[in-house]
Amino acid sequence: MNEDIVGKAYDSRLMKRLLVYLRPHVAVVSIAFLTIVGGALVDLAQPWLTQQAIDRYITTGNLGGLLRLTMLFLALLLFGFACDYFQTFILQTTGQRIMHTLRMQVYGHLQRLDLKFFDRNPVGRLMTRVTSDVDALNDLFASGVVTVFGDVLTLTGIMIAMLVMSWRLALVAFVVLPGIAWVTAWFRRNAREAYREIRNLIARLNAFLQEHITGISTVQLFAEEPRTFQKFDVINARHRDVNIASIFFYAVFYPAIEILAALSGALIIWIGGWWSQEGIVSVGVLVAFLQYSRRFFQPISDLSEKFNILQAAMVASERIFALLDTPVEIMTPAAPARRPAGARGRIEFDHVWFAYEGDRFVLRDVSFVVEPGQRLGVVGATGSGKTTLVSLLLRFYEVNRGRILIDGVDIRTMDLADVRGMIGLVLQDVHMFSGTIASNIRLGRADIDDATVRRAAAAVHAAPFIEALPGGYDAPVVERGATLSTGQKQLLAFARALAFEPSVLVLDEATSNIDTATEALIEDALKVLMAGRTTLAIAHRLSTIQDMDRILVLHKGELRESGTHQELLARRGLYHRLYQLQFRDQVLAGPATAS
């Protein structure tokens, strides 16, 4: 996704898409629009009432009429207060509801995207889309797209009122308009560029923070704090400098508007005062013009500010819609196929080819079958394609050629949730969510009750350490399970897989992070977990898969050997060499230990 989107000041295509989110709230927004019109009329009426009070009642000594006019003035102020209140409440509430809807849509789309998308896009950048970019659209709906009509209406109404009252004095007041136009154009041009840079730097800050806070243990282990601090300082300093530059534009623009407004007022007082003495305009008109003059420049400032809101919304919407328009490449077909009745989890890789990028194939023409209930081990050097097998089986990625079948059905024709629901996956790096021990085992599944959670934990020997925790199964788990040991998280992953009762079990280096004592404890748990289930176990340590029914040996993406542990040793091929590297002492001790 392109981070350097400049965006137009106004893009009709994007605005049409944004207004779709406003459509469900058109009734309440119409009410808000009426309150804006009411507030604008109140602003227009106040100087006119002042002119009437001076010319018709104060100069003539009509105190009764002045009292009635004062009461009318007060009533208008109260009406204006009510209009402002309902306008603010309705628009802010509508903005929050639209923001909620949009965030849910963005997050829902993120959940459906395939892993290839997340490989290319930093998490921090995606967080910016869901947070600050959506906030920018909230500003548009809450104080931009509707209220701009109020500013335009007020500005137009003031110009008409001034021309009707005294077109000569109106021309005097409008003499500063060319200066206003030039200053506003200068401000918009420069503020737009500054804002674009600020948005880019916010995304970079989020991406940097997410990456380095997540990897803080590595940063501290290698004493990288000074270097990462310096890198963060560079980005943060750039963000500060650009913000200061944007402050300069604001600091010049608003005082410039005030100076021009003051100049217009001075011209009104000077020329209007002279004309008042000549009888061309009344004193009431002169006072009303001064009030209109102050009100005339406020909408101009507001419109310039709303230009920035609009610009921010255009940039944010461009990025959000680019994310929402990212196609979901891996999805459930319109008419998904069903597994045959009584199916037990037969897995077949049929001439599978796969490359993460281009034609750099990670798997090359891989074919094998795992019969129901069979236990299959997969070994190979780093980069041979072992973990890729798992990713393809779960449809995290799509095969380039060939097909993968479960119980004779191509997984691309099946419901995606069904494919993943029948497979229990235990990874080397276990991810824990904030919550409790029990919630991390059941993962929100309502049909997994407390008794099932406890049985699963007991079966994998996780119950003793869980029950020793303060709170037991309700013990809190912090982000990423930071307070749990690697072995404890691995045991919880086994309990999670068992609680879901999958028909296919996939173990991806699942015991590589477990010490010898813990490994001995879960050997029985693995037997319970694998009983009656098709099992695909990817292993680096050959000791963990020696008793598998069959072992596959991958080398540079190709399936080079297949057989039992003893058969592969007897061939003295790749598996034998791997075995020698890991068990050299036992092999040198004699053939008896090599079995």
VOGU-3710 file (C-alpha; in Angstrom, 3 decimals, decimal comma):
1> mnedivgkay> 0,000/0,000/0,000  1,415/3,359/-1,033  2,199/5,514/1,993  3,018/8,660/-0,006  -0,482/9,458/-1,171  -0,852/13,206/-1,670  -4,518/13,247/-2,534  -6,572/15,990/-4,096  -8,081/18,831/-2,140  -11,422/17,366/-3,173
11> dsrlmkrllv> -11,968/14,050/-4,919  -15,566/13,473/-6,045  -14,982/9,733/-6,405  -13,835/9,403/-2,811  -16,536/11,732/-1,523  -19,238/9,594/-3,124  -17,888/6,550/-1,317  -17,692/8,462/1,959  -21,262/9,726/1,676  -22,429/6,106/1,547
21> ylrphvavvs> -21,592/5,906/5,252  -23,701/9,006/5,873  -26,759/7,567/4,132  -28,109/5,525/7,112  -28,033/8,713/9,218  -29,660/11,028/6,672  -32,684/11,734/8,896  -30,705/12,983/11,904  -28,216/14,790/9,666  -31,141/16,616/8,042
31> iafltivgga> -32,182/17,775/11,508  -28,610/18,917/12,144  -28,662/20,808/8,847  -31,842/22,605/9,891  -30,210/23,608/13,190  -27,229/24,934/11,215  -29,566/27,016/9,084  -31,308/28,246/12,228  -27,987/29,201/13,823  -26,939/31,049/10,655
41> lvdlaqpwlt> -30,187/33,021/10,611  -29,671/33,969/14,260  -26,186/35,266/13,414  -27,623/37,304/10,553  -30,470/38,717/12,640  -28,406/40,052/15,555  -26,688/42,991/13,740  -29,987/43,851/12,034  -31,716/43,994/15,443  -28,899/46,222/16,695
51> qqaidryitt> -29,463/48,584/13,764  -33,209/48,637/14,444  -32,637/49,290/18,151  -30,414/52,303/17,465  -32,255/53,895/14,555  -35,868/53,223/15,580  -35,871/53,167/19,373  -32,736/54,579/21,035  -32,466/57,720/18,916  -36,238/58,299/19,212
61> gnlggllrlt> -36,445/57,502/22,944  -38,995/54,696/22,427  -38,131/52,633/25,516  -41,183/50,338/25,197  -40,207/49,296/21,700  -36,613/48,893/22,872  -37,736/46,506/25,625  -39,696/44,358/23,154  -36,736/44,296/20,812  -34,447/43,347/23,685
71> mlflalllfg> -36,731/40,416/24,608  -36,733/39,309/20,959  -32,933/39,566/20,934  -32,738/37,401/24,066  -35,122/34,834/22,584  -32,963/34,633/19,468  -29,871/34,057/21,605  -31,596/31,167/23,402  -32,756/29,749/20,066  -29,207/30,034/18,721
81> facdyfqtfi> -27,870/28,211/21,802  -30,357/25,371/21,231  -29,374/25,161/17,551  -25,665/25,002/18,386  -26,283/22,351/21,040  -28,325/20,038/18,819  -25,998/20,595/15,864  -22,919/19,647/17,898  -24,586/16,692/19,626  -26,097/15,219/16,460
91> lqttgqrimh> -23,007/15,621/14,270  -20,549/14,368/16,883  -22,768/11,378/17,635  -23,164/10,641/13,942  -19,401/10,925/13,447  -18,772/8,404/16,235  -21,282/5,948/14,769  -19,794/6,235/11,288  -16,310/5,812/12,763  -17,471/2,656/14,579
101> tlrmqvyghl> -18,976/1,233/11,388  -15,886/2,025/9,336  -13,490/0,583/11,911  -15,491/-2,633/12,065  -15,449/-2,839/8,278  -11,691/-2,269/8,087  -10,948/-4,760/10,870  -13,297/-7,329/9,359  -11,534/-6,979/6,010  -8,127/-7,310/7,665
111> qrldlkffdr> -9,224/-10,600/9,205  -10,135/-12,002/5,794  -6,928/-11,004/4,010  -4,361/-13,709/3,377  -0,966/-13,865/5,045  0,759/-12,655/1,886  -0,761/-9,225/2,490  0,586/-9,084/6,060  4,007/-10,185/4,825  4,139/-6,989/2,746
121> npvgrlmtrv> 2,576/-4,478/5,160  3,938/-3,586/8,623  1,485/-3,991/11,492  2,108/-0,430/12,705  1,035/0,967/9,338  -2,171/-1,065/9,444  -2,825/0,204/12,965  -2,628/3,752/11,577  -5,366/2,881/9,089  -7,704/1,623/11,818
131> tsdvdalndl> -6,964/4,413/14,304  -5,826/7,852/13,149  -7,012/7,561/9,526  -10,518/6,668/10,700  -10,321/9,560/13,189  -9,659/11,920/10,273  -12,898/10,771/8,650  -14,719/11,298/11,939  -13,627/14,954/11,835  -15,026/15,214/8,319
141> fasgvvtvfg> -18,476/13,962/9,288  -18,595/15,656/12,703  -17,439/19,144/11,724  -16,805/19,292/8,009  -19,121/17,934/5,373  -22,354/19,342/6,898  -21,203/22,433/8,781  -19,494/23,820/5,698  -22,962/24,562/4,349  -23,615/26,662/7,449
151> dvltltgimi> -20,452/28,676/6,830  -21,328/29,201/3,160  -24,894/30,156/4,107  -23,677/32,604/6,770  -21,125/34,149/4,418  -23,691/34,544/1,625  -26,321/35,912/3,991  -23,933/38,513/5,438  -22,939/39,720/1,977  -26,595/40,050/0,943
161> amlvmswrla> -27,539/41,821/4,202  -24,647/44,280/3,851  -25,514/45,033/0,218  -29,180/45,569/1,104  -28,358/47,852/4,045  -25,823/49,957/2,146  -24,192/48,817/-1,047  -21,657/51,686/-0,855  -20,471/50,686/2,611  -20,514/46,999/1,570
171> lvafvvlpgi> -18,038/47,749/-1,213  -15,793/49,443/1,338  -15,943/46,348/3,549  -15,188/44,038/0,589  -12,062/45,911/-0,498  -9,878/43,526/1,533  -11,271/40,391/-0,174  -8,376/40,039/-2,682  -5,963/39,971/0,243  -8,128/37,371/1,995
181> awvtawfrrn> -8,138/35,203/-1,153  -4,332/35,357/-1,525  -3,615/34,552/2,142  -6,126/31,684/2,112  -4,636/30,159/-1,050  -1,121/30,399/0,432  -2,258/28,761/3,647  -4,085/25,908/1,933  -1,201/25,088/-0,370  1,422/24,927/2,364
191> areayreirn> -0,771/23,335/5,039  -1,689/20,582/2,581  1,936/19,584/2,020  2,728/19,745/5,738  -0,276/17,616/6,574  0,668/14,949/4,034  4,140/14,684/5,540  2,742/14,521/9,076  0,469/11,611/8,137  3,359/9,713/6,578
201> liarlnaflq> 5,509/10,242/9,660  2,743/9,124/12,027  2,507/5,858/10,079  6,294/5,435/10,261  6,282/6,121/14,006  3,555/3,530/14,584  5,327/0,935/12,466  8,668/1,542/14,220  7,144/1,414/17,708  5,166/-1,752/17,034
211> ehitgistvq> 8,182/-3,568/15,622  10,680/-2,554/18,291  8,399/-2,833/21,311  7,343/-6,306/20,192  11,024/-7,216/19,803  12,210/-5,387/22,929  13,839/-8,520/24,365  16,038/-8,833/21,259  16,863/-5,121/21,383  17,973/-5,423/25,015
221> lfaeeprtfq> 19,773/-8,723/24,486  22,052/-7,262/21,810  22,384/-3,887/23,563  20,736/-2,144/20,620  18,962/0,468/22,755  21,240/3,389/21,697  20,933/2,588/17,985  17,165/2,071/18,007  16,784/5,176/20,177  18,736/7,169/17,608
231> kfdvinarhr> 16,604/5,803/14,737  13,441/6,673/16,631  14,829/10,127/17,379  15,365/10,760/13,659  11,742/9,913/12,800  10,351/11,706/15,849  12,453/14,817/15,212  11,251/14,929/11,620  7,670/14,635/12,880  8,313/17,508/15,321
241> dvniasiffy> 9,884/19,715/12,653  7,062/19,195/10,184  4,496/19,960/12,895  6,388/23,134/13,807  6,412/24,102/10,142  2,639/23,602/9,987  2,265/25,697/13,154  4,061/28,513/11,310  1,413/28,485/8,590  -1,379/28,608/11,165
251> avfypaieil> 0,444/31,315/13,132  0,640/33,484/10,009  -2,796/32,743/8,566  -5,098/33,519/11,486  -3,388/36,777/12,550  -3,352/37,819/8,874  -7,100/37,263/8,701  -7,489/39,264/11,913  -5,404/42,120/10,498  -7,451/42,225/7,299
261> aalsgaliiw> -10,663/42,068/9,335  -9,398/44,954/11,488  -8,477/46,892/8,334  -11,977/46,353/6,980  -13,450/47,554/10,289  -11,214/50,615/10,285  -12,333/51,509/6,757  -15,973/51,082/7,797  -15,482/53,380/10,811  -13,562/56,006/8,853
271> iggwwsqegi> -15,656/56,160/5,682  -18,908/55,099/7,349  -18,447/57,683/10,084  -17,941/60,386/7,468  -21,004/59,200/5,523  -22,968/59,112/8,769  -22,229/62,794/9,335  -23,267/63,473/5,740  -26,521/61,576/6,305  -25,724/58,912/3,691
281> vsvgvlvafl> -25,906/56,087/6,285  -27,404/56,023/9,772  -25,523/55,332/12,979  -27,440/52,054/13,357  -26,303/50,904/9,929  -22,718/51,818/10,779  -22,839/49,747/14,015  -24,545/46,849/12,226  -21,848/46,922/9,531  -19,138/46,654/12,169
291> qysrrffqpi> -20,866/43,583/13,610  -21,395/42,036/10,170  -17,761/42,713/9,347  -16,576/40,681/12,352  -18,978/37,867/11,437  -17,947/38,000/7,784  -14,361/36,907/8,378  -15,121/34,109/10,834  -16,671/31,794/8,189  -13,654/32,444/5,953
301> sdlsekfnil> -11,339/31,214/8,704  -13,666/28,276/9,359  -13,758/27,332/5,698  -9,968/27,335/5,549  -9,858/25,057/8,576  -12,478/22,809/7,014  -10,339/22,686/3,887  -7,673/21,006/6,016  -10,263/18,628/7,440  -11,375/17,833/3,900
311> qaamvaseri> -7,783/17,360/2,762  -7,085/15,064/5,714  -10,228/13,088/4,933  -9,262/12,714/1,270  -5,812/11,373/2,171  -7,189/9,114/4,921  -10,028/7,812/2,750  -7,627/7,119/-0,119  -5,591/4,914/2,198  -8,571/3,267/3,879
321> falldtpvei> -10,297/2,499/0,589  -7,006/1,198/-0,840  -7,000/-1,245/2,071  -10,688/-2,136/1,668  -10,177/-2,593/-2,089  -7,343/-5,061/-1,521  -8,834/-8,285/-2,886  -9,265/-11,286/-0,604  -7,447/-13,895/-2,651  -8,184/-16,887/-0,423
331> mtpaaparrp> -11,879/-17,275/0,314  -14,756/-19,721/0,459  -16,240/-20,491/-2,983  -19,852/-19,561/-3,712  -20,981/-23,200/-3,559  -18,506/-24,990/-1,262  -18,034/-28,742/-1,535  -18,665/-31,009/1,437  -16,522/-33,817/2,793  -17,990/-37,297/2,351
341> agargriefd> -20,013/-38,654/5,271  -17,855/-40,565/7,728  -14,646/-38,927/6,452  -11,750/-39,250/8,893  -9,078/-36,896/7,626  -7,182/-38,339/4,657  -4,646/-35,787/3,382  -3,192/-35,811/-0,122  -0,657/-33,446/-1,701  -0,956/-33,945/-5,451
351> hvwfayegdr> 2,002/-32,551/-7,453  2,112/-29,327/-5,428  4,279/-26,405/-6,518  4,482/-23,176/-4,537  6,497/-19,937/-4,559  6,081/-16,968/-2,229  7,278/-14,614/-4,968  7,656/-15,036/-8,709  9,079/-18,362/-9,814  11,339/-18,939/-6,806
361> fvlrdvsfvv> 9,611/-22,172/-5,865  9,792/-23,275/-2,244  8,018/-26,562/-3,024  8,563/-28,457/-6,268  6,207/-31,200/-7,423  5,535/-32,558/-3,927  3,172/-35,545/-3,722  2,276/-37,728/-0,734  -0,713/-39,209/1,061  -1,479/-39,435/4,777
371> epgqrlgvvg> -4,125/-42,030/5,474  -6,766/-41,476/8,204  -5,240/-41,989/11,636  -1,721/-42,252/10,210  1,138/-40,372/11,837  3,473/-38,685/9,373  6,746/-36,974/10,256  8,368/-34,355/8,011  12,063/-33,500/8,324  14,579/-31,520/6,331
381> atgsgkttlv> 17,165/-28,787/6,553  16,165/-25,184/7,239  14,457/-23,725/4,165  13,482/-27,092/2,721  9,784/-26,191/2,770  8,520/-28,007/5,871  6,512/-25,140/7,372  5,244/-24,174/3,914  3,424/-27,524/3,804  1,453/-26,476/6,879
391> slllrfyevn> 0,662/-23,016/5,499  -0,673/-24,523/2,277  -2,699/-27,188/4,082  -4,403/-24,468/6,133  -4,843/-22,311/3,001  -2,860/-19,435/4,463  -1,380/-19,381/0,953  -2,691/-20,822/-2,315  -0,755/-23,432/-4,294  0,631/-22,322/-7,653
401> rgrilidgvd> 0,231/-25,731/-9,262  -1,252/-29,026/-8,206  -3,818/-29,485/-5,463  -4,273/-30,466/-1,843  -7,140/-32,777/-0,929  -8,759/-33,684/2,381  -10,850/-36,835/2,193  -10,724/-36,633/-1,591  -11,985/-33,041/-1,811  -9,813/-30,173/-3,086
411> irtmdladvr> -9,492/-27,724/-0,191  -9,939/-24,807/-2,621  -13,512/-25,971/-3,210  -14,327/-26,323/0,500  -15,595/-23,833/3,051  -12,504/-22,098/4,425  -13,779/-22,263/8,011  -14,427/-26,014/7,632  -10,889/-26,632/6,352  -9,275/-24,788/9,239
421> gmiglvlqdv> -11,823/-26,047/11,758  -10,903/-29,695/11,177  -7,185/-29,040/11,701  -5,573/-28,556/15,093  -2,299/-26,632/14,791  0,429/-26,430/17,412  3,263/-24,101/16,450  6,784/-23,672/17,757  6,036/-20,060/18,721  2,752/-20,120/20,634
431> hmfsgtiasn> 0,683/-16,936/20,608  -1,193/-16,111/23,787  -3,920/-13,452/23,975  -4,715/-11,116/26,840  -7,359/-12,724/29,044  -7,293/-15,807/31,245  -5,819/-19,289/31,040  -9,251/-20,743/30,268  -10,034/-18,173/27,559  -6,709/-18,952/25,859
441> irlgradidd> -7,622/-22,629/25,725  -11,188/-22,225/24,423  -10,487/-19,090/22,295  -14,059/-17,847/22,548  -15,736/-21,135/21,548  -18,991/-21,224/23,527  -19,362/-25,007/23,056  -16,095/-25,663/24,933  -17,241/-25,634/28,547  -15,126/-25,479/31,697
451> atvrraaaav> -15,151/-29,260/32,100  -13,728/-29,712/28,573  -11,047/-27,119/29,268  -10,011/-28,907/32,468  -9,977/-32,349/30,815  -7,826/-31,080/27,958  -5,377/-29,417/30,360  -5,138/-32,543/32,487  -4,542/-34,770/29,449  -1,480/-32,762/28,364
461> haapfiealp> -0,159/-32,415/31,944  -0,832/-28,661/32,012  -3,223/-28,900/34,976  -0,538/-28,948/37,735  1,059/-25,653/36,754  -2,333/-24,026/35,972  -3,801/-24,957/39,343  -0,682/-23,610/41,058  -1,288/-20,160/39,559  -3,211/-17,564/41,611
471> ggydapvver> -6,730/-17,934/40,265  -6,085/-21,238/38,508  -7,911/-21,367/35,189  -9,049/-17,771/35,756  -5,459/-16,565/36,226  -4,808/-13,506/34,030  -2,638/-13,819/30,930  -0,874/-10,645/29,843  -0,114/-9,681/26,250  1,714/-12,490/24,371
481> gatlstgqkq> 1,740/-14,534/27,606  4,847/-12,723/28,815  4,500/-14,076/32,396  4,386/-17,713/31,221  7,419/-19,808/30,406  7,963/-21,184/26,913  7,183/-24,690/28,123  3,978/-23,558/29,846  2,773/-21,813/26,698  3,556/-24,950/24,702
491> llafaralaf> 1,488/-27,080/27,090  -1,407/-24,637/26,799  -1,164/-24,925/23,023  -1,523/-28,709/23,326  -4,535/-28,248/25,614  -6,041/-25,795/23,116  -5,635/-28,258/20,242  -7,138/-31,116/22,261  -10,112/-29,027/23,433  -11,063/-28,257/19,816
501> epsvlvldea> -11,100/-32,001/18,972  -9,760/-31,735/15,405  -9,739/-34,676/13,011  -6,289/-33,649/11,714  -3,412/-32,662/13,982  -0,461/-30,601/12,721  2,621/-30,153/14,898  5,121/-27,616/13,587  8,288/-27,973/15,694  5,858/-28,227/18,605
511> tsnidtatea> 8,348/-29,701/21,084  11,489/-27,848/20,013  11,252/-25,274/22,824  10,541/-27,770/25,593  13,197/-29,020/27,964  13,885/-32,717/28,417  11,857/-33,049/31,617  8,824/-31,316/30,102  9,195/-33,314/26,901  9,000/-36,518/28,912
521> liedalkvlm> 5,796/-35,259/30,516  4,039/-34,546/27,226  5,020/-37,759/25,437  1,933/-39,396/26,904  -0,079/-36,260/26,101  1,001/-36,481/22,478  -0,174/-40,082/22,329  -3,557/-38,982/23,648  -3,627/-36,056/21,231  -2,702/-38,154/18,190
531> agrttlaiah> -4,913/-41,141/18,995  -7,400/-41,658/16,162  -6,260/-38,501/14,389  -4,346/-37,985/11,178  -1,104/-36,376/12,322  1,413/-34,329/10,383  4,451/-33,587/12,566  7,179/-31,247/11,327  10,334/-31,668/13,341  13,902/-30,503/13,484
541> rlstiqdmdr> 14,892/-32,937/16,223  14,640/-36,416/14,753  14,102/-37,959/18,191  10,573/-36,536/18,269  9,391/-38,367/15,120  11,272/-41,693/15,221  8,142/-43,657/16,127  5,982/-42,110/13,365  4,280/-44,458/10,906  6,119/-42,782/8,055
551> ilvlhkgelr> 8,690/-39,994/7,631  9,118/-37,661/4,663  12,465/-36,036/3,919  12,394/-32,690/2,103  15,437/-31,133/0,470  15,356/-27,811/-1,368  11,610/-28,028/-1,795  11,591/-31,551/-3,199  10,398/-34,779/-1,582  13,560/-36,880/-1,657
561> esgthqella> 12,876/-39,798/0,703  9,921/-41,529/2,359  9,729/-44,430/4,799  9,930/-45,470/8,425  12,792/-44,475/10,678  14,560/-47,836/10,222  13,957/-47,914/6,455  15,416/-44,456/5,970  18,480/-45,242/8,066  19,057/-48,379/6,016
571> rrglyhrlyq> 19,081/-46,363/2,779  21,947/-44,242/4,094  20,678/-41,186/2,248  19,672/-37,678/3,377  17,856/-38,898/6,491  20,880/-40,953/7,499  23,116/-37,894/7,169  20,717/-35,787/9,238  20,638/-38,534/11,835  24,419/-38,683/11,938
581> lqfrdqvlag> 24,649/-34,932/12,468  22,284/-35,074/15,446  23,293/-38,389/16,964  26,958/-38,705/15,995  28,000/-40,031/19,359  25,367/-42,773/19,322  26,158/-43,765/15,710  29,880/-44,018/16,485  29,063/-46,176/19,486  27,727/-48,966/17,246
591> patas> 24,792/-50,217/15,163  22,802/-51,188/18,225  22,428/-47,586/19,298  21,543/-46,433/15,828  18,137/-48,004/15,917
//
